[in-house]
């Protein structure tokens, strides 16, 4: 008989979670780990000025989405000008700077940002006739823009990205001093500024282009969804669906954070908002602090890989590959399923191992009531999927879905947005887009230098040489590269850099382009979890009151599917609906991979139907690998081993440990 622990839950905790009532702890954790959340707080005239700038920025992007975007450099220049102005007004220069007002220096930088934007637009028509000959003024303004972008990125994203950008600048300038294959002839300051400022391969490159179109509109879409109360609906639905099952709050975290990934592309922000309530709930029913923190970190990180609306990096992948977002979205379905399946299975087995119950049913919302009250809020999400599948571009799909969101909100009086709500959404969307936009702008240094010096080709050739054309070794080296880059970079920036310098090498030796980019994309996302620097795990640890590194390593274990699926996709691209395959082989691959992930979760948790012996655990692990690795005989071996352990444990049950027993 299981020794169930009765959860001591205050109903107010559940209501606070559903209503997303941010506490001071949440705000403090966000400011500590999420550079993008370190806004100044204005009142009075300053608050109105910033709000007007942000609202006008959102209206500009809505206008260009509906009517048609401008020429590339014009669109990107206007977008970047808005972003720079908001950064210099909203973000203090350092810890000693005032947090409730702007300084004359900030105003000067904002004014210079406007000057650069106006200058570039004014000379735009002359660029085509320049024939590669630029004036001294062009170079001076370009240098000014580079400095403004570096400073704004430092304020909005932290010092890591600007430092990396400066290292790439140094590489471009002093390449003739570098021996070996990575050396090059070196470029002058003028030539580098021309490339970064006056072409679409530097600061105004693909990354900023995607930020000025797709990414901004989808962030704005998320802001409108939030204004309707979508987050409250998701939280209530998650509580109703999973709250009463064994280990309920942990499953609620998986459910809610996965759904909230639709309207929040930041893993750290997702942890801080959702985790502020789910982590204490998990601890209150018996989960250890480090495990509770890890569950939320893994769940929130998964929001970036969860269709239909994924993280910002997915939209940049669209441009890099020249594919439709629909193709990217459909390819992401099964990997996301395996990722969340592994986490869900492990928290369920952990609950069984510890004899934990869920939350009392009488304190939880009823699914039927939740759907009757707020079910109409799912219509915008359904609409955006339908529009994308119909063939609309992400830009048009987001534009029309924002309009649909406003209309749908009026179906029920308590979800109606109203004029004030629309203005809040327009302002909030612009504020939320600033951090991603700055990451995209400063990564332009990396992309620009890589294209100017052919660094991507050189790096790829060296990876191929180092691996000896061994695909597995090359995949491991690429994964390590992405994880190291992710230690100090936001996911979007990490993906862009890794996709620029590492993905081409995988493609060169025969990996399908979409699969190669997905491989890099996944490890860019997972860098939020893996020590020594893992911001999602650190954020969760701050809320849980646990060791950051213990949370980080536990997160890595719970997110194990995220580390395996990219490798699996390379060897079995049909899981991303790539390559040639039959429906029978696809179904077989899906079934065996699913069973394999469940078996691997049991092996890592040391629990299937009861605690496993060393031999049982070893067989489960080997069986899971056999099922995950594509191949008929490996599937037979794996299925046989897993089935044998399942049947053996069913015939020889053992008493579960007392509540609070050790993990493994």
N, C-alpha and C positions, 0 to 999 in steps of 0.2 A: 504493500500500500504506500503510495507516495505521501511524503510529508510536505504538504502544501503550506506555503507561507502566506498568511492572510495579509494582503496589502493594506497599509494604513494610509488611505488616500483621502485628502480633503477635496470635496467636490469643487471647491473654488479653484484648485489647481487645474482641474480638467477644463473648467470654464475659461480660465486665463489662457490655457493653451489654444482652445478653439478660437478665442477672440484676439489672439496674438497681442496680448498686453505687454508691451516692451517694458522691461525693468531697467533700473540703473545698471545692474550687472550686465545685462545684454548690451547696453550702449557702451559700457566701459570695455567689454571684451572686443566688441566690434572696432572701437578706436585703436585698441592695442594691436590687433592682428590684421585688420583690413585697412590699408592705407587710404583706400577710396572713401572710407567712412569718416575721415577726420575733417569734416567740414567745419568752417566757422559757423557760429550761430548768430544771425543778425536779427535786429528788431527795427521797427520804424521804416524810415526812408531807404536805408541800405537793403533791408529785406525785400522791399518792393522793387528796387532797381534790379537786384539779382533775379527775382521772380520774373520780371518782365523780360530780361535777357534770355532766361531759360525757356519761357513760353514762346517767345519769338523764334528761338532756335528750333523748337519742336514744330511750330507752324511752318517754318521754312522746309523742314524735312517732309512734313505731310504734303505740302504743296508740290514739291518735286516728285514725291512718290506717286501722287495722283495725276499730275499734269505731264511729268517727264523730267528726268534729271538733266542738269546742265552738262556741258562738256566736262571731261574728267577732271582736269586741273581746277576749273572754276568751282565745281561741286565740292571737291575735296578742300580747296582753299577756304571757301566760306565755312564749311564744317569745322575745319581746324581753327579758324579765327574765333568762332563761337566758343569752342572748347578751351582755347588758351585764355580768353577773357574770363570765362567762368573759373578756370583753375586759379588764376592770379587773384581773383576776388574771393573765392571760397576757401582756398587752402593757405594756411599761414606758412611763411618761409621757414620757420624753425619753431622750436618749443617755446622760445621767449617772445615770439610775435603775438600781438593781441589776437584773441579768439572771438572778439565781438565787433571788430571794426577793421577796415583796410588801412594800410599805410600808404604814404605818398609813393613809395617804391613800387608797391603793388599796382597802383593806378598807372604809374609810368609804364610798367611792363604790359598791362592790359592795353594801353594806348599804342604801344609799339606793335603789339600783336595785330591790332586793327590796321595800322599803317602797312604792315607786311602783306596782309590779306588784300587790301585795296591796291597796293602796288602791283601785286602779281596779276590781279584781274585787269588792271589798266594796261599792262604790257602783253596780255595774253595773245591778242590778235597779231602782235608783232613777232611773237616767238616763232611762228611757222616760217616767217620770212627772214629770220636771223641767220639761217644757214650755219648754225653752230657757232656763230660769233656773238658774244654777249658783252655788254658794257661793264665798266667798273662798278657802276651803281647796282647792277644785277648781282654782282658778286658780294658787294657789301650787304645788300638786303638779304641775300641767301645766307651769309654768315650770321646775320642777326637772327634769322629764323631758326638756324641750328641751335644757337644759344638759348633762344626762348623755349624751344621744344625740350632741350635737355633740362632746363630749370623747371619747367612745368611738369615734366615726367618725374623729376625728383620729388616734387611736392605731392603729386597725385598717386604715384605708384611705389615710391621708395627709391633708394639710391642705387639698387642693383641694376636696373635697366639702363640708366644713364652711364654707369660705369662700363657696362658691357658695350654700349654704343661708342664710348670713347676708345675702348680697346680696339674695336673694329676700325675706327677712324685712324688710330695709330698704325694699324696693320696696313691700311691703304697708303698712308704717307711714307712709311719706312719699310716697305716690302723689299726694297733693294738691299737692306741690311740683313735680311733673314736668309740663312743658308738652306739648301735642300729644296725639296719639292714645294714647300709652302712659300718660298720666296717669289717675288715678282719684281717688275721694273720700277715700281713706286710711282705715285701720282702726286702732282702739285696740289696745293690747297685750293687754288682756283678751279682746277679740273674736278676735284672732289665736290666742291660746293655746287658747281654746275650740275653735276650728276644728281646730287641729293635734292637740289632746289628746283631746277628747271626741267626735270624729266619726270615721267611717271614710274621710275624705277627706284626712287629714293623715298624721301619723306612722303611725297604724294603718290606712293605706290599702291599696289593692290590691297594691302592691309587697310590703309586709310580709306581707300575707295569702298571697301566692304563696310567699314565702320560708318561711312557717310551715307550708306543706303540701307542694306539689309539689317545690319546689327542695330543701328539706331531705331529703325522702325519696329523691330521685334522687342527691343527694350521698352519702347514706348507702348507697345501692345501689352507687355507685362504690367506696366504702370496703370493702364486703364483696367486691366483685369483685377489688379489689387484694389483699385478704387471701388469696384463693384462688390467687393467682399469675397472674391474668389478664394483667397487664402483661408478665410474662416470656413468656407464651404469645404475645402479640401481637408482641413483639420478635423472638422466635425465628421466628415465621411470616413476618414481614416480611423477615428475613434470608434465609430459605429461598426466598421468592418472588422477591425482587428483588436480593439481594446480589451475584449473579454477573454481572448484566447491565451494559452500559456505564454507568459512573458509579454503580455499585451502591449505595454508602452514601447518596447523595443520594436515590435512589428508596426506600431503606429508611426514610429520615427521613420521606418523604411517606406511605408505607404505615403505619409505626408511629405517627406522630403523629396521623394521621387516625383510626386505630383507638383510640388512647388518648384521643381526644376523647370517647369513649363513657364513660370513667370519670374524666376530668379536665377540668373546664370552664374552667380558667384557662390562657390562652395563655402567660403568663409562666412559670407552674409547669411547663407542658408543655415549653417551650423548655429550661428549666434541667435537667429530669430526662432527657429524651430527647436533647437537644442536647449534653449533657455527653459523650456517646459518639459520636453521629452526626457532629458537627462535626469532631472530630479525625480520624475515619475518612475523611470527605470530603476534608479537607486532605491526608491521607496518600496518597491516590491521584491528587492533582493539582489539585483544585479550589482556587481562590484563597480566602483566608480570608473576604473579604467576601461572596463568592458562597455559600460553605458556611453562613455565618451566616444569610444571607437565605433559603436553602432551608428551614432549620429554623424560622425565624420565620414564614414563610408557611404551612408545614405545620401548625405548632402553632396558629396563629390559625384555620385552617380547621376545627379540632376543634369550634369553637363553632357552626358552621353545618352540621355533618355529622350527618345522622340515623343511627340512631334516637334517640339521646340527645344533644340539642344543648345549647348554653349556657343559663345561667339566664334570660337575656332572652327566650328562646323560650317559656318557661312563663308569663312575664308577658304576652307577646303573646296567649296563650290567654285570659287574663282581660280584657285590653283589648278584644279582638274578640268575646268570647263564643263562640269556636269550640272544637272539640275539639282536643286535642293531636295526634290522628291526622291531622287536616286540615293542621295546621302541618307535621308531620313529612313527609307525602307531598309537600306543596308545595315542601319544601326539597331534594328528591332531585336534581332536574336542575341547579339552580344550584350545589349542592355538587359535582356531577360535573364541570361546566364549570370550576369553580375549581381543582380538583385536576388536571384534564386539562391546563390551561394550564401549571401548574407542572411537572407530569410531563414534558410535551413540551419545555419549555425546558431542563430539566436534562438530558434525553436529547440534545438538540441541542448543548448546551454540552459534553457528554461526547464526542460525535462530533467537534465542532469542535476539541477539544483532544487527541483521540486517546486518551481514557482508557479503561481496562479496569475491570471490576468486581473483586470480591473473589475470591480463589481458592476454587473449589468445594469442595475437600477440607477447607477450614476452616469451612465453613458447615453449619448443621444441615440435615437432609433434611426436606422438607415432610411426607412420609408419617410419619416418625418423630415429628415435632412433633405431628401430628394424633392419632396413636395414643397418645401420652403425655398430651396435654392437650386434645385436641379436645372433650372433654365440657364444657369451660369455656365453649364457645360456647352451650350450652343456655340459660343465663339471658338472654343477649342475644336469642336466638330467642324465648324465652318472653315477654320484655317487648314485643317487636314484635307477637307473636301476640295478647297480651292487649289491647294498644292497638287493634289492628285489629278485635278481637272486640267492642270497644265499652266496655271498662272505662275509668274515669277514670284519669288519670296517677297519682293518689294510690293507688288500689287496685292498679293495675298494678305500681307500684314496691313496694308492701307485699308482695304475693304473690311478686314476683320475688326479693325479699330472702330470703324463706323458701325459695324454689326454689334460690337460690344456695347457701345453707347445705347443703341436701339433696344437691345435685349435687356439691358439693366432696368428699363422702364416697365418690363412685364410685371414686376413686383415693386411696390412702393418703397420697401425698405432696402432695395438694391439700386434704386434709381440714382444715377450719378449727379445730375444737375449741373448747372453752370460752374458752381464753385468746385465741384468734383472734377470736372473736365479741366479746369485751370490747374488744380493740384496735380492731376495726372500729367499734364503737359510739362509742368515744372519738374515733377519728380522723375519723369522719363529722361529729361535733359540732364539732370543731376546724376542719375544712375549711369548714363552713357559716357560721362566724362572720363572715368578711369580707363575703360576699355579703349576709348578713342586715343588717349594719350599713350597707352601701350602700343597701339597700332602705329601711331606717328613715330615714336622713338625707335621701334623695330625697323622702320624705314632705313635707319642708318645701317643696320645689319644686312638687310636685303640689298640695299644700294651698293655697299662695299662688296658683297658677295658677287653681284652681277658685274661690277666693274673689274674685279680682280680674278674672277672665275674661281673663287674660293670654294664654292659648292662642288664644282667638278673635281678640284684638287682633294678636298676632304673625302669625297666619295671614292675617288681612286685609291686613297690611302686606306680607307676602311676595307675595300675589296682586297688590297694587297695584304693587309694585316690579318684578314680572316682566311686568306688562301682560297678565296672563292667558296668557302664553306658557308652555306646559307644560315645554319643555326648559329654559328659563331658570329656572323654578321648581324643577325637579329639581336643577339645578346648585347653586342657592342652598341647597336643603335638604341636599344632600350636603356642601357646605362647612360648614354649620352643625353637622352631626353630627360631621364630622372635627375641627372646632375644639373642640367639647364633649369629644370623646374624648381630647384632648391631656392632660387632667388627671383624667379620670373613668374608673372601671372600665367595662367594656362594658355591664354591666347598668344602671348609673346613667345612662350616656350614652344608652342606648336609651330609658329611661323619660322622661328630660328631652326628648329629640328627638321622641319619640312624643306627648308631651303638648303641645308648642308648635308642632311643624312638620307632623306627619302629618295633622292635621285640615285643613290648607290644601290638601294634595294630594287628600284625599277630597272636599273642597268643589268642586273643579273637575273631578271625574269619575273620578279614579283609584280603582280598587276598593280597599276597606279593607285586605284582606290584602296586596295588592301595595304599598300605601302604607307599611304597617308593615314589610314585608320590606325595602323600600327603605331605610328608616331603620335597621333592624336590621343590614343588611349594612355600612353605612358606620360604624355604631357599632363593629362588630367590626374593620373595616379600619383604624380609628384606631390599633390596636396596631402597624401597619406603617409609617404615613406620617409622615415628618419634619414639623415639628421635634421633636415629642415622640412617641416610638413605643416603648413599653416592651418589646414582644416583640422588636423589632429591636435595642434597646439591650442586652437580656439576651443575645441571640445574639452580638452584637458583643463582649461581655465574655468569652464563652467562646472565640470565634474569634480574639481578639486583633486585631480589625480596627476601622476607623473606624466609630463608631456611625452616622454620617450616610451613609457609603457603603453600609453594610448596609441602612439605611432606604430609600435610593433604589433599591437593587437589589431589596429586598423588594417595593417598590411595582411594579416591572417584572414580577417573577415572579408577583405576585398580581393581574395586570392583569384577569383574568376577573372577579375580585371587584368591580372598579370598573365593569365594563361590564354584567354580568348584571343588576344592579338596574334600569338604564336599559332594557335589553332586556325585562325582565319587565313594565315599565310599558306599553311599546308592543306587547308580545306576551304578555299575561297567561296564555295557554294553557300557557306553560312552567311556570307554578305551578299548573296545572290549574284556572285561574280563567276566568270568562267563558264565552261560547259558542264552541264550536269542534268540528270534526269530527276523527275519528281520523287521516284522511289529512293534514289541515293540521297536526296535532300532530306526526306523524312527520316531515313535511317540515321543520317548524321545528326539531326536535331535530337532524336530520341537518345542515341548513345551519348551525346555530349551532355544532355540533361541528366541522365542517370549517373554519368561520370562525375559531374559537378556535385550532385547530392552525396555520392560515395566519398568524394574528396573532402567535403564538408564534415562528414561523419568521422573520417580519419583524423582530420585536424582538431575536431572537437573531442575526440576520444570517446564518442558515444554514438550508438546507433539505436538499438532498442534497450541497451544497457551499456555500462562501461565496458570498453573493449580491452581484451588482453593485448599484449605486445604483438603476438602473432596475428590476431584478428585485425589489429590496426594496420599492420604491414600489408596484409592481403587486401584490405580495403583500399589502401593507398595505391598499391600496384594495379589493382583492378580498375581504379578510377583513371589512372594514367592510360591503361589499355583502352578504355572506353573513349577517353578524350582524344587520344592520338588516332587519326583516321586509318582505317584498314580493316578488312574482314576478320582476319585471324586475331588481331589485337582486340577487336570488339568481342569475339567469342571468348577469348581469355579473360577479358575484363568482366564481362557479364557473368561468366561462370564463377569467378572469384567473389564478386559482390553478392550474387544470389546465394552462394554457399554460406557466407557469413550471416546474411539476413536470416536464412532458414535455421542456422545453428543457434543464433541468439533467440529466435522465436521459440525454439524448443527448450532452451536453457536460460530462462529469464533470471535476473538477479535483482536484489533489492537496490533501489536507487540510494545514493548517499543522502545524508541529512542536509537540510537547507544550509547553504553557506560553505559547502565542501569546496575544496580547491578546484581550480579550473581543469588541470590536466595532471 
